[in-house]
C-alpha cells in the first residue's frame, strides 16, 4: 500500500504512553476510538464536511496523517482520503463480524484511525475511511 506500513500487534511505537497517560490527554470518545479501536457513528464528525486546505493530524501524537488534497466525499459519513502522507500510517489485518478488513493505525503512536478499502477514488482506488475523533484538522 502506498504510504502505509504493515504493523504487527506486538510492534512498539515511537510514542508510547501508559493507559492512564492516554486517558489524561484524550477525551473519552477519542480514547475509545484511538486506544480501544472504536468506530464513531457515521455522519457524526464535523471533519467529514471539512473543505478547507490543511492537514489532518493524529489526535494522539500530532503526527500529520493526511493532506486535504487527498480528501474526498465518499458518501459513507466518515472523512475519506485516497492516500495518506508518506510514512504516516500503518496497517494490519482486522478479522471481525464483517470478515477480513485492513485496519489503519498512526505509525508513530499506534492509535486506531479507521480502515482502508479498495473501492476509493482515483488515482489510487483506495478509500482510507477514518474516524474524525482520531484526527485534528489544522488549516493551511
C-alpha positions as CSV (number, residue, x, y, z in Angstrom):
1,X,0.0,0.0,0.0
2,X,1.4,3.4,-1.0
3,X,2.2,5.5,2.1
4,X,1.3,2.7,4.5
5,X,3.5,0.4,6.6
6,X,2.2,-3.0,7.7
7,X,2.2,-3.3,11.5
8,X,2.1,-6.2,13.8
9,X,0.2,-6.3,17.1
10,X,3.5,-6.8,19.1
11,X,5.2,-3.8,17.5
12,X,6.3,-1.0,19.7
13,X,5.8,2.7,18.7
14,X,7.9,5.8,18.8
15,X,5.3,7.5,21.1
16,X,4.3,5.1,23.9
17,X,2.2,6.1,26.9
18,X,0.5,4.2,29.8
19,X,-3.2,3.8,29.8
20,X,-3.5,6.5,32.4
21,X,-1.4,8.9,30.4
22,X,-3.5,8.4,27.3
23,X,-6.7,8.9,29.3
24,X,-5.3,12.3,30.6
25,X,-4.6,13.7,27.1
26,X,-7.6,12.3,25.1
27,X,-11.3,12.8,25.6
28,X,-13.3,9.8,26.5
29,X,-14.5,9.4,22.9
30,X,-11.0,9.9,21.4
31,X,-9.7,7.3,23.8
32,X,-12.4,4.8,22.8
33,X,-11.5,5.2,19.1
34,X,-7.7,5.6,19.2
35,X,-6.9,3.1,22.0
36,X,-9.9,0.7,22.0
37,X,-10.4,0.6,18.3
38,X,-13.9,2.0,18.4
39,X,-15.8,3.5,15.5
40,X,-17.7,6.7,15.7
41,X,-21.3,6.9,14.3
42,X,-21.4,7.7,10.6
43,X,-22.1,11.4,9.7
44,X,-21.2,12.5,13.3
45,X,-17.9,14.1,12.7
46,X,-17.5,17.7,11.5
47,X,-14.3,16.6,9.8
48,X,-16.4,14.7,7.2
49,X,-17.6,18.0,5.8
50,X,-14.3,19.9,6.3
51,X,-13.3,21.5,3.0
52,X,-10.5,23.9,3.8
53,X,-7.0,23.4,2.8
54,X,-4.8,21.9,5.5
55,X,-3.6,18.8,7.2
56,X,-5.3,16.1,9.3
57,X,-3.1,15.1,12.3
58,X,-3.3,12.2,14.8
59,X,-5.3,13.3,17.8
60,X,-3.0,11.2,20.0
61,X,0.5,12.3,18.9
62,X,0.0,15.1,16.4
63,X,1.7,13.3,13.5
64,X,0.5,14.7,10.2
65,X,-1.5,11.9,8.5
66,X,-3.5,13.2,5.5
67,X,-3.5,16.2,3.3
68,X,-6.7,17.9,2.4
69,X,-5.6,17.5,-1.2
70,X,-6.2,13.7,-0.9
71,X,-9.6,14.1,0.8
72,X,-12.9,13.3,-1.0
73,X,-16.5,12.8,-0.2
74,X,-17.1,9.0,-0.2
75,X,-20.7,9.4,0.9
76,X,-20.0,6.9,3.8
77,X,-20.3,9.5,6.6
78,X,-16.6,9.3,7.6
79,X,-13.7,11.5,6.4
80,X,-12.2,9.7,3.5
81,X,-8.9,10.0,1.7
82,X,-7.3,8.3,-1.3
83,X,-3.8,8.4,0.1
84,X,-2.0,9.1,3.4
85,X,1.0,11.3,3.7
86,X,4.4,9.4,3.3
87,X,5.3,7.3,6.4
88,X,2.2,8.4,8.3
89,X,0.1,5.2,8.8
90,X,0.5,1.5,9.2
91,X,-2.0,-1.3,8.5
92,X,-2.8,-4.7,9.9
93,X,-5.4,-7.4,9.1
94,X,-8.6,-7.0,11.1
95,X,-10.9,-10.0,11.4
96,X,-14.3,-9.3,12.7
97,X,-18.0,-10.0,12.2
98,X,-17.7,-8.3,8.7
99,X,-14.9,-10.7,7.7
100,X,-11.4,-9.5,6.9
101,X,-10.7,-5.8,6.6
102,X,-7.5,-3.8,6.7
103,X,-7.2,-1.6,9.8
104,X,-5.2,1.7,9.7
105,X,-3.2,3.0,12.6
106,X,-1.0,6.0,13.2
107,X,2.6,4.7,12.6
108,X,4.0,6.8,15.5
109,X,1.6,6.0,18.4
110,X,-0.4,3.1,17.1
111,X,-3.7,4.9,17.5
112,X,-6.6,3.3,15.6
113,X,-7.7,5.6,12.8
114,X,-10.1,3.5,10.7
115,X,-9.9,1.1,7.8
116,X,-8.8,1.2,4.1
117,X,-10.9,-0.3,1.3
118,X,-10.2,-0.9,-2.4
119,X,-13.3,1.0,-3.6
120,X,-12.0,4.5,-3.4
121,X,-11.2,7.5,-5.6
122,X,-8.6,7.9,-8.3
123,X,-5.7,8.0,-8.6
124,X,-5.1,5.1,-6.0
125,X,-8.5,3.5,-5.9
126,X,-8.2,3.4,-2.1
127,X,-10.7,4.7,0.5
128,X,-9.0,5.5,3.8
129,X,-12.2,5.7,5.8
130,X,-11.1,7.5,9.0
131,X,-12.8,8.3,12.3
132,X,-12.9,12.1,12.7
133,X,-12.4,11.6,16.5
134,X,-8.9,10.1,15.8
135,X,-7.8,13.3,14.0
136,X,-7.3,17.0,14.4
137,X,-7.6,19.3,11.4
138,X,-5.0,22.1,11.1
139,X,-5.8,24.7,8.4
140,X,-3.1,25.7,6.0
